[in-house]
Amino acid sequence: MTATYTFDVFASLDGYASYNSEGDWGGYWGKHGAEFLDRRLALYTEEQRLVLGANTFRLFSQMLGPEVNDPVNSRMRSLPTTVVSRTLEGPQSWPDATLVSGDAVDVVARLKEESELPLRSHGSLSMNRALMAAGLVDRVQVTLFPVITGRTGASPVFEGAADFDLELIESRILDGHIQELIYRPTVHT
């Protein structure tokens, strides 16, 4: 049995995962509320293994340090985490992080076969685009925030990605304006 792999990403309506230094949006583009935070905590309360690329891991290690007293981020840090990197060296300050050197496609293919837990990756855009192209992503979970970041948008989520057909398998509205969409991707032929 292979583990399910979910690529989980936050995006503006125009498809950016973040904003550049000129943006003054704040975390979650300043649009989150209690329902969104409860949903994120519920997602991370489930037993699973995080899979992160090196850049996202570096960013999360800075943003979600042990001094952060937030239930969602504390739970995220407590999950077993595989970090795919050819540049990082251990030990790391993340409590249960395992560094694995190698090509992400090979690493995740092996993890899918060996893991007894579902796999979830948040962010790690270039790594997840490569995993999608290799057919290793079972679900794409996009949380759309009600903003357009045309001037300040950075990190286009699907820039350079292959073409995919998406089957909507789940959706919900959080706080009356944030959309969570979960798709099953298949390469468009």
N, CA, C and O of each residue as an XYZ file, in Angstrom:
756
protein
N       0.848     -1.185      0.000
C       0.000      0.000      0.000
C       0.885      1.236      0.000
O       1.825      1.340      0.788
N       0.578      2.166     -0.884
C       1.367      3.385     -0.925
C       0.682      4.489     -0.137
O      -0.544      4.592     -0.101
N       1.515      5.309      0.492
C       1.007      6.442      1.268
C       0.481      7.518      0.319
O       1.023      7.719     -0.769
N      -0.562      8.194      0.736
C      -1.120      9.313     -0.024
C      -0.236     10.537      0.181
O       0.178     10.834      1.302
N       0.052     11.247     -0.913
C       0.880     12.452     -0.854
C       0.012     13.644     -1.233
O      -0.588     13.675     -2.307
N      -0.047     14.640     -0.321
C      -0.819     15.863     -0.549
C       0.124     17.057     -0.650
O       0.926     17.310      0.249
N       0.017     17.783     -1.755
C       0.715     19.056     -1.946
C      -0.249     20.132     -1.465
O      -1.281     20.368     -2.094
N       0.079     20.779     -0.363
C      -0.760     21.748      0.328
C      -0.134     23.127      0.135
O       1.037     23.328      0.457
N      -0.906     24.072     -0.387
C      -0.333     25.385     -0.662
C      -1.390     26.476     -0.450
O      -2.576     26.267     -0.708
N      -0.943     27.628      0.019
C      -1.775     28.823      0.130
C      -1.494     29.679     -1.101
O      -0.352     29.771     -1.550
N      -2.544     30.307     -1.649
C      -2.342     31.138     -2.837
C      -3.298     32.320     -2.846
O      -4.401     32.263     -2.302
N      -2.841     33.391     -3.478
C      -3.727     34.509     -3.790
C      -4.567     34.086     -4.993
O      -4.241     33.098     -5.651
N      -5.623     34.805     -5.285
C      -6.478     34.438     -6.404
C      -5.702     34.423     -7.724
O      -6.027     33.651     -8.626
N      -4.684     35.270     -7.837
C      -3.892     35.290     -9.063
C      -2.714     34.317     -9.028
O      -1.830     34.383     -9.882
N      -2.698     33.421     -8.050
C      -1.781     32.294     -8.107
C      -0.420     32.454     -7.465
O       0.498     31.697     -7.783
N      -0.261     33.416     -6.571
C       1.020     33.601     -5.900
C       0.988     33.002     -4.496
O      -0.004     33.117     -3.777
N       2.091     32.364     -4.126
C       2.182     31.753     -2.805
C       2.596     32.757     -1.737
O       2.410     32.508     -0.546
N       3.147     33.874     -2.149
C       3.578     34.884     -1.174
C       3.654     36.238     -1.882
O       3.265     36.378     -3.041
N       4.152     37.202     -1.172
C       4.293     38.546     -1.721
C       5.714     39.016     -1.461
O       6.380     38.540     -0.542
N       6.171     39.960     -2.286
C       7.549     40.434     -2.117
C       7.642     41.469     -0.999
O       6.637     41.793     -0.366
N       8.815     41.974     -0.761
C       9.057     42.865      0.382
C       8.279     44.174      0.293
O       8.142     44.870      1.299
N       7.767     44.525     -0.883
C       6.965     45.742     -1.014
C       5.536     45.538     -0.498
O       4.819     46.504     -0.240
N       5.135     44.279     -0.351
C       3.780     43.980      0.109
C       3.676     44.176      1.606
O       4.601     43.850      2.349
N       2.556     44.706      2.043
C       2.342     44.926      3.476
C       1.121     44.147      3.947
O       0.364     44.625      4.793
N       0.927     42.947      3.400
C      -0.269     42.167      3.662
C      -0.293     41.564      5.056
O      -1.350     41.536      5.686
N       0.819     41.089      5.551
C       0.834     40.347      6.808
C       0.556     38.876      6.557
O       0.206     38.491      5.441
N       0.708     38.052      7.582
C       0.501     36.616      7.449
C      -0.895     36.274      6.945
O      -1.877     36.921      7.309
N      -0.969     35.256      6.109
C      -2.237     34.813      5.483
C      -2.915     35.980      4.772
O      -4.141     36.015      4.663
N      -2.139     36.912      4.300
C      -2.642     38.109      3.626
C      -3.615     38.893      4.513
O      -4.404     39.693      4.011
N      -3.561     38.667      5.818
C      -4.426     39.378      6.751
C      -5.889     38.975      6.667
O      -6.752     39.709      7.149
N      -6.190     37.839      6.073
C      -7.584     37.445      5.814
C      -8.068     36.263      6.648
O      -9.217     35.847      6.499
N      -7.245     35.719      7.503
C      -7.629     34.519      8.254
C      -8.488     34.869      9.471
O      -8.465     35.984      9.991
N      -9.236     33.866      9.889
C     -10.069     33.993     11.078
C     -10.037     32.681     11.843
O      -9.248     31.786     11.537
N     -10.893     32.580     12.827
C     -10.914     31.420     13.716
C     -11.225     30.120     12.974
O     -10.632     29.083     13.272
N     -12.135     30.164     12.024
C     -12.493     28.944     11.297
C     -11.309     28.410     10.493
O     -11.067     27.203     10.473
N     -10.580     29.291      9.838
C      -9.387     28.893      9.090
C      -8.352     28.272     10.028
O      -7.808     27.207      9.735
N      -8.081     28.932     11.152
C      -7.076     28.414     12.092
C      -7.498     27.070     12.679
O      -6.663     26.182     12.850
N      -8.782     26.913     12.987
C      -9.282     25.627     13.491
C      -9.108     24.535     12.444
O      -8.734     23.411     12.780
N      -9.372     24.849     11.188
C      -9.218     23.866     10.108
C      -7.756     23.452      9.969
O      -7.458     22.268      9.814
N      -6.843     24.423     10.022
C      -5.420     24.096      9.887
C      -4.964     23.222     11.057
O      -4.201     22.276     10.862
N      -5.425     23.533     12.265
C      -5.065     22.714     13.420
C      -5.605     21.298     13.249
O      -4.907     20.329     13.546
N      -6.829     21.173     12.778
C      -7.415     19.846     12.559
C      -6.613     19.061     11.520
O      -6.398     17.860     11.683
N      -6.172     19.728     10.457
C      -5.364     19.048      9.439
C      -4.067     18.501     10.034
O      -3.659     17.380      9.730
N      -3.427     19.301     10.881
C      -2.137     18.882     11.438
C      -2.281     17.998     12.669
O      -1.296     17.428     13.138
N      -3.486     17.878     13.195
C      -3.708     16.961     14.308
C      -3.692     15.516     13.821
O      -3.361     14.604     14.577
N      -4.054     15.313     12.550
C      -4.007     13.978     11.962
C      -2.556     13.503     11.916
O      -1.644     14.288     11.654
N      -2.351     12.203     12.174
C      -1.009     11.643     12.085
C      -0.573     11.637     10.627
O      -1.298     11.161      9.754
N       0.612     12.166     10.372
C       1.149     12.273      9.017
C       2.622     12.613      9.085
O       3.148     12.928     10.152
N       3.279     12.548      7.952
C       4.678     12.939      7.834
C       4.744     14.134      6.898
O       4.193     14.102      5.798
N       5.427     15.198      7.342
C       5.673     16.350      6.479
C       6.848     16.044      5.562
O       7.793     15.358      5.953
N       6.780     16.549      4.358
C       7.886     16.454      3.415
C       8.137     17.868      2.924
O       7.258     18.497      2.334
N       9.346     18.366      3.171
C       9.673     19.747      2.815
C      10.952     19.796      1.997
O      11.863     18.992      2.197
N      11.012     20.748      1.073
C      12.249     21.044      0.375
C      13.117     21.931      1.257
O      12.651     22.462      2.265
N      14.368     22.088      0.877
C      15.339     22.821      1.693
C      14.945     24.281      1.924
O      15.034     24.772      3.049
N      14.510     24.980      0.867
C      14.183     26.401      1.025
C      12.999     26.610      1.964
O      13.034     27.492      2.823
N      11.962     25.810      1.806
C      10.803     25.927      2.687
C      11.182     25.557      4.110
O      10.738     26.196      5.064
N      12.001     24.526      4.251
C      12.438     24.125      5.590
C      13.217     25.248      6.277
O      13.001     25.520      7.458
N      14.116     25.894      5.546
C      14.863     27.030      6.115
C      13.911     28.125      6.566
O      14.038     28.654      7.670
N      12.954     28.463      5.704
C      11.982     29.508      6.023
C      11.147     29.126      7.241
O      10.981     29.931      8.158
N      10.619     27.899      7.255
C       9.811     27.447      8.388
C      10.638     27.403      9.670
O      10.131     27.747     10.738
N      11.889     26.991      9.585
C      12.738     26.934     10.779
C      12.905     28.311     11.396
O      12.979     28.443     12.617
N      12.964     29.344     10.552
C      13.070     30.718     11.047
C      11.732     31.223     11.579
O      11.664     31.801     12.664
N      10.670     31.001     10.808
C       9.346     31.540     11.160
C       8.665     30.771     12.286
O       7.940     31.359     13.088
N       8.892     29.471     12.351
C       8.154     28.620     13.281
C       9.064     28.070     14.371
O       8.938     26.909     14.761
N       9.959     28.880     14.851
C      10.896     28.433     15.872
C      10.195     27.994     17.150
O       8.996     28.218     17.318
N      10.952     27.365     18.053
C      10.362     26.839     19.288
C       9.708     27.908     20.159
O       8.857     27.587     20.989
N      10.089     29.170     19.985
C       9.508     30.240     20.798
C       8.125     30.666     20.299
O       7.427     31.410     20.986
N       7.719     30.199     19.099
C       6.405     30.523     18.561
C       5.354     29.750     19.352
O       5.356     28.519     19.371
N       4.466     30.482     19.998
C       3.443     29.861     20.828
C       2.110     29.926     20.095
O       1.231     30.718     20.435
N       1.982     29.081     19.090
C       0.800     29.047     18.244
C       0.445     27.583     18.036
O       1.306     26.809     17.617
N      -0.788     27.176     18.311
C      -1.123     25.750     18.246
C      -0.910     25.116     16.873
O      -0.454     23.976     16.791
N      -1.231     25.835     15.792
C      -1.073     25.273     14.450
C       0.400     25.035     14.158
O       0.792     23.935     13.766
N       1.211     26.061     14.347
C       2.627     25.946     14.031
C       3.362     25.013     14.993
O       4.291     24.312     14.592
N       2.947     25.003     16.255
C       3.546     24.063     17.210
C       3.265     22.627     16.795
O       4.146     21.771     16.869
N       2.039     22.365     16.359
C       1.692     21.012     15.916
C       2.469     20.643     14.653
O       2.955     19.520     14.521
N       2.582     21.594     13.729
C       3.337     21.338     12.500
C       4.775     20.949     12.836
O       5.316     20.003     12.261
N       5.392     21.675     13.762
C       6.774     21.388     14.163
C       6.908     20.027     14.845
O       7.984     19.431     14.825
N       5.831     19.534     15.446
C       5.920     18.283     16.188
C       5.793     17.048     15.296
O       6.073     15.932     15.735
N       5.376     17.244     14.052
C       5.203     16.096     13.155
C       6.549     15.563     12.674
O       7.499     16.332     12.524
N       6.640     14.254     12.431
C       7.850     13.745     11.795
C       7.986     14.405     10.427
O       7.015     14.513      9.679
N       9.191     14.840     10.114
C       9.416     15.627      8.902
C      10.607     15.096      8.134
O      11.679     14.878      8.699
N      10.412     14.891      6.846
C      11.511     14.548      5.956
C      11.854     15.792      5.158
O      10.987     16.393      4.524
N      13.125     16.176      5.192
C      13.594     17.344      4.449
C      14.474     16.841      3.320
O      15.498     16.199      3.555
N      14.069     17.136      2.092
C      14.831     16.723      0.917
C      15.776     17.861      0.557
O      15.340     18.948      0.179
N      17.077     17.598      0.679
C      18.052     18.662      0.444
C      19.405     18.081      0.070
O      19.837     17.058      0.601
N      20.048     18.755     -0.847
C      21.437     18.405     -1.186
C      22.409     19.385     -0.533
O      23.624     19.227     -0.651
N      21.871     20.408      0.163
C      22.732     21.451      0.716
C      22.730     21.520      2.236
O      23.736     21.904      2.834
N      21.631     21.160      2.868
C      21.555     21.251      4.327
C      22.361     20.134      4.979
O      22.510     19.044      4.426
N      22.872     20.430      6.156
C      23.562     19.425      6.950
C      22.980     19.461      8.346
O      22.523     20.511      8.799
N      22.989     18.335      9.036
C      22.425     18.233     10.378
C      23.416     18.645     11.420
O      24.568     18.932     11.092
N      23.012     18.684     12.660
C      21.631     18.507     13.116
C      20.819     19.782     12.915
O      21.374     20.867     12.739
N      19.515     19.636     12.944
C      18.600     20.756     12.760
C      17.836     21.006     14.052
O      17.735     20.131     14.911
N      17.295     22.230     14.173
C      16.544     22.579     15.388
C      15.102     22.080     15.339
O      14.398     22.142     16.347
N      14.655     21.594     14.202
C      13.295     21.044     14.067
C      13.262     19.729     14.829
O      14.126     18.882     14.604
N      12.298     19.525     15.721
C      12.333     18.393     16.656
C      12.482     17.000     16.032
O      13.280     16.203     16.526
N      11.751     16.687     14.977
C      11.783     15.331     14.430
C      12.065     15.374     12.933
O      11.356     14.752     12.142
N      13.108     16.116     12.550
C      13.451     16.252     11.133
C      14.522     15.252     10.739
O      15.492     15.028     11.463
N      14.320     14.659      9.573
C      15.311     13.772      8.981
C      15.726     14.377      7.652
O      14.888     14.591      6.775
N      17.008     14.652      7.497
C      17.526     15.167      6.233
C      17.812     14.004      5.308
O      18.470     13.039      5.698
N      17.315     14.095      4.072
C      17.570     13.065      3.071
C      18.125     13.757      1.837
O      17.474     14.619      1.247
N      19.332     13.371      1.455
C      19.958     13.930      0.265
C      19.541     13.109     -0.944
O      19.412     11.887     -0.865
N      19.336     13.783     -2.045
C      18.985     13.069     -3.262
C      17.926     13.803     -4.042
O      17.483     14.885     -3.655
N      17.526     13.209     -5.137
C      16.505     13.769     -5.992
C      15.140     13.574     -5.320
O      14.820     12.479     -4.857
N      14.347     14.636     -5.271
C      13.055     14.582     -4.580
C      12.143     13.503     -5.157
O      11.407     12.859     -4.410
N      12.179     13.298     -6.462
C      11.329     12.277     -7.075
C      11.676     10.896     -6.525
O      10.783     10.117     -6.191
N      12.957     10.597     -6.430
C      13.386      9.297     -5.893
C      13.048      9.178     -4.407
O      12.562      8.141     -3.955
N      13.308     10.244     -3.655
C      13.067     10.225     -2.212
C      11.587     10.026     -1.922
O      11.227      9.196     -1.088
N      10.728     10.778     -2.598
C       9.288     10.700     -2.320
C       8.708      9.387     -2.841
O       7.812      8.826     -2.210
N       9.188      8.891     -3.959
C       8.711      7.590     -4.444
C       8.992      6.516     -3.396
O       8.146      5.662     -3.130
N      10.170      6.566     -2.810
C      10.522      5.601     -1.761
C       9.671      5.812     -0.506
O       9.191      4.849      0.091
N       9.486      7.078     -0.109
C       8.650      7.379      1.057
C       7.220      6.884      0.864
O       6.625      6.322      1.784
N       6.672      7.091     -0.325
C       5.303      6.638     -0.588
C       5.186      5.131     -0.411
O       4.153      4.643      0.049
N       6.217      4.394     -0.764
C       6.195      2.937     -0.623
C       6.416      2.491      0.818
O       5.841      1.492      1.250
N       7.240      3.216      1.562
C       7.648      2.777      2.895
C       6.843      3.368      4.044
O       6.748      2.749      5.105
N       6.262      4.546      3.860
C       5.608      5.241      4.967
C       4.275      4.604      5.325
O       3.469      4.271      4.457
N       4.069      4.447      6.610
C       2.768      3.988      7.100
C       1.831      5.166      7.324
O       0.636      4.985      7.556
N       2.378      6.368      7.252
C       1.591      7.585      7.459
C       1.363      8.295      6.129
O       2.190      8.189      5.224
N       0.243      9.023      6.000
C       0.074      9.875      4.827
C       1.173     10.940      4.814
O       1.713     11.301      5.860
N       1.492     11.430      3.630
C       2.531     12.439      3.453
C       1.872     13.753      3.057
O       0.932     13.772      2.262
N       2.377     14.863      3.623
C       1.859     16.198      3.312
C       3.040     17.139      3.168
O       3.955     17.148      3.991
N       3.001     17.919      2.121
C       4.018     18.940      1.924
C       3.331     20.283      1.830
O       2.388     20.450      1.056
N       3.793     21.237      2.609
C       3.238     22.583      2.532
C       4.279     23.484      1.881
O       5.420     23.553      2.337
N       3.886     24.169      0.822
C       4.837     25.013      0.107
C       5.757     24.158     -0.749
O       5.295     23.298     -1.499
N       7.076     24.398     -0.636
C       8.073     23.622     -1.400
C       7.665     23.552     -2.866
O       7.521     22.467     -3.430
N       7.481     24.713     -3.472
C       6.865     24.817     -4.791
C       7.608     24.066     -5.883
O       7.010     23.240     -6.572
N       8.893     24.331     -6.058
C       9.607     23.671     -7.163
C       9.669     22.168     -6.952
O       9.541     21.404     -7.909
N       9.864     21.732     -5.717
C       9.897     20.303     -5.443
C       8.552     19.676     -5.804
O       8.512     18.627     -6.447
N       7.458     20.303     -5.399
C       6.138     19.723     -5.652
C       5.739     19.785     -7.116
O       4.994     18.919     -7.577
N       6.204     20.773     -7.861
C       5.948     20.782     -9.306
C       6.633     19.579     -9.953
O       6.059     18.936    -10.831
N       7.868     19.271     -9.517
C       8.584     18.103    -10.055
C       7.874     16.809     -9.665
O       7.774     15.886    -10.474
N       7.382     16.739     -8.433
C       6.666     15.547     -7.984
C       5.351     15.373     -8.742
O       4.960     14.246     -9.045
N       4.670     16.469     -9.048
C       3.442     16.373     -9.843
C       3.765     15.835    -11.230
O       3.074     14.948    -11.732
N       4.812     16.371    -11.851
C       5.187     15.923    -13.193
C       5.536     14.438    -13.208
O       5.331     13.758    -14.214
N       6.064     13.934    -12.091
C       6.426     12.519    -11.983
C       5.240     11.645    -11.576
O       5.389     10.429    -11.463
N       4.073     12.237    -11.354
C       2.886     11.480    -10.995
C       2.852     11.015     -9.551
O       2.155     10.052     -9.232
N       3.597     11.687     -8.662
C       3.673     11.263     -7.269
C       2.728     12.013     -6.340
O       2.602     11.645     -5.172
N       2.063     13.052     -6.827
C       1.150     13.839     -5.998
C      -0.265     13.294     -6.178
O      -0.800     13.286     -7.286
N      -0.857     12.844     -5.091
C      -2.205     12.286     -5.135
C      -3.276     13.352     -4.976
O      -4.371     13.236     -5.527
N      -2.949     14.394     -4.217
C      -3.907     15.472     -3.960
C      -3.184     16.813     -3.996
O      -2.063     16.952     -3.507
N      -3.851     17.782     -4.581
C      -3.386     19.169     -4.539
C      -4.422     19.924     -3.725
O      -5.581     20.037     -4.122
N      -3.990     20.440     -2.581
C      -4.883     21.191     -1.704
C      -4.486     22.654     -1.792
O      -3.443     23.058     -1.279
N      -5.321     23.438     -2.442
C      -5.058     24.866     -2.626
C      -6.020     25.631     -1.737
O      -7.236     25.465     -1.841
N      -5.480     26.466     -0.867
C      -6.303     27.361     -0.063
C      -6.174     28.742     -0.685
O      -5.111     29.360     -0.642
N      -7.277     29.220     -1.267
C      -7.297     30.496     -1.970
C      -7.737     31.613     -1.042
O      -8.811     31.568     -0.442
N      -6.883     32.610     -0.943
C      -7.198     33.779     -0.133
C      -7.762     34.863     -1.049
O      -7.316     34.997     -2.188
N      -8.741     35.642     -0.566
C      -9.442     36.602     -1.407
C      -8.638     37.885     -1.619
O      -9.017     38.964     -1.163
N      -7.515     37.731     -2.326
C      -6.673     38.876     -2.660
C      -6.098     38.670     -4.059
O      -5.958     37.540     -4.525
N      -5.775     39.758     -4.709
C      -5.013     39.743     -5.954
C      -3.738     40.502     -5.660
O      -3.770     41.658     -5.236
N      -2.615     39.843     -5.888
C      -1.321     40.446     -5.551
C      -0.523     40.752     -6.813
O       0.669     40.454     -6.901
N      -1.199     41.347     -7.780
C      -0.577     41.626     -9.072
C       0.728     42.399     -8.994
O       1.667     42.087     -9.726
N       0.810     43.385     -8.140
C       2.018     44.210     -8.008
C       3.029     43.587     -7.058
O       4.234     43.680     -7.291
N       2.558     42.958     -5.994
C       3.463     42.480     -4.955
C       3.613     40.963     -4.921
O       4.377     40.441     -4.109
N       2.899     40.248     -5.785
C       2.952     38.787     -5.767
C       4.339     38.246     -6.061
O       5.053     38.756     -6.925
N       4.704     37.215     -5.335
C       5.983     36.528     -5.536
C       5.716     35.033     -5.468
O       4.715     34.603     -4.894
N       6.589     34.257     -6.041
C       6.495     32.798     -6.009
C       5.195     32.283     -6.630
O       4.309     31.812     -5.918
N       5.083     32.374     -7.969
C       3.903     31.806     -8.627
C       3.840     30.301     -8.355
O       4.813     29.585     -8.591
N       2.711     29.830     -7.865
C       2.589     28.443     -7.417
C       2.882     27.453     -8.537
O       3.636     26.502     -8.334
N       2.305     27.658     -9.706
C       2.430     26.652    -10.761
C       3.262     27.122    -11.949
O       3.125     26.589    -13.050
N       4.119     28.109    -11.736
C       4.971     28.599    -12.811
C       5.862     27.473    -13.331
O       6.592     26.839    -12.568
N       5.792     27.236    -14.635
C       6.632     26.216    -15.254
C       6.139     24.790    -15.052
O       6.808     23.846    -15.470
N       4.980     24.615    -14.420
C       4.449     23.268    -14.180
C       3.957     22.657    -15.488
O       3.677     23.364    -16.456
N       3.861     21.347    -15.495
C       3.246     20.643    -16.614
C       1.749     20.955    -16.626
O       1.245     21.605    -15.711
N       1.047     20.500    -17.647
C      -0.402     20.677    -17.724
C      -1.089     19.514    -17.009
O      -0.698     18.356    -17.159
N      -2.118     19.842    -16.233
C      -2.843     18.833    -15.456
C      -4.337     19.043    -15.576
O      -4.816     20.176    -15.640
N      -5.066     17.947    -15.606
C      -6.505     17.981    -15.392
C      -6.703     17.775    -13.898
O      -5.987     16.996    -13.268
N      -7.681     18.480    -13.335
C      -7.933     18.397    -11.899
C      -9.362     17.950    -11.640
O     -10.312     18.515    -12.181
N      -9.498     16.936    -10.813
C     -10.819     16.480    -10.392
C     -11.044     16.987     -8.977
O     -10.312     16.617     -8.059
N     -12.048     17.829     -8.795
C     -12.364     18.368     -7.476
C     -12.941     17.248     -6.616
O     -13.965     16.660     -6.965
N     -12.284     16.949     -5.487
C     -12.771     15.881     -4.619
C     -13.299     16.406     -3.286
O     -13.987     15.691     -2.558
N     -12.970     17.666     -2.972
C     -13.474     18.246     -1.720
C     -13.321     19.760     -1.800
O     -12.381     20.268     -2.412
N     -14.262     20.481     -1.170
C     -14.138     21.939     -1.102
C     -14.860     22.441      0.134
O     -15.792     21.811      0.633
N     -14.410     23.583      0.612
C     -15.084     24.222      1.742
C     -14.735     25.711      1.727
O     -13.731     26.139      1.157
N     -15.607     26.475      2.377
C     -15.391     27.915      2.556
C     -15.093     28.126      4.036
O     -15.808     27.625      4.903
N     -14.034     28.870      4.311
C     -13.620     29.150      5.686
C     -13.744     30.644      5.959
O     -13.357     31.467      5.129
N     -14.272     30.983      7.097
C     -14.436     32.376      7.512
C     -15.232     33.197      6.497
O     -15.109     34.421      6.447
N     -16.044     32.519      5.693
C     -16.917     33.200      4.754
C     -16.259     33.704      3.488
O     -16.948     34.248      2.626
N     -14.922     33.543      3.336
C     -14.280     34.101      2.143
C     -13.005     33.375      1.698
O     -12.486     33.688      0.627
N     -12.494     32.445      2.455
C     -11.311     31.682      2.070
C     -11.801     30.342      1.517
O     -12.608     29.666      2.154
N     -11.313     29.960      0.336
C     -11.731     28.699     -0.278
C     -10.630     27.653     -0.157
O      -9.475     27.904     -0.501
N     -11.006     26.482      0.335
C     -10.091     25.352      0.357
C     -10.583     24.362     -0.695
O     -11.713     23.880     -0.624
N      -9.735     24.066     -1.664
C     -10.077     23.196     -2.778
C      -9.090     22.035     -2.806
O      -7.878     22.249     -2.798
N      -9.602     20.812     -2.837
C      -8.734     19.639     -2.885
C      -9.030     18.896     -4.186
O     -10.163     18.503     -4.463
N      -7.970     18.721     -4.972
C      -8.085     18.123     -6.290
C      -7.254     16.848     -6.388
O      -6.275     16.664     -5.664
N      -7.669     15.974     -7.301
C      -6.866     14.832     -7.714
C      -6.288     15.214     -9.082
O      -7.041     15.384    -10.040
N      -4.958     15.349     -9.182
C      -4.364     15.760    -10.463
C      -4.033     14.559    -11.366
O      -3.626     13.500    -10.888
N      -4.212     14.747    -12.645
C      -3.707     13.793    -13.645
C      -3.062     14.606    -14.759
O      -3.569     15.653    -15.160
N      -1.948     14.108    -15.242
C      -1.247     14.816    -16.318
C      -2.172     14.916    -17.526
O      -2.785     13.930    -17.934
N      -2.263     16.094    -18.083
C      -3.113     16.318    -19.265
C      -2.393     15.763    -20.488
O      -1.245     16.111    -20.763
N      -3.089     14.898    -21.213
C      -2.462     14.328    -22.416
C      -3.172     14.778    -23.668
O      -2.780     14.396    -24.770
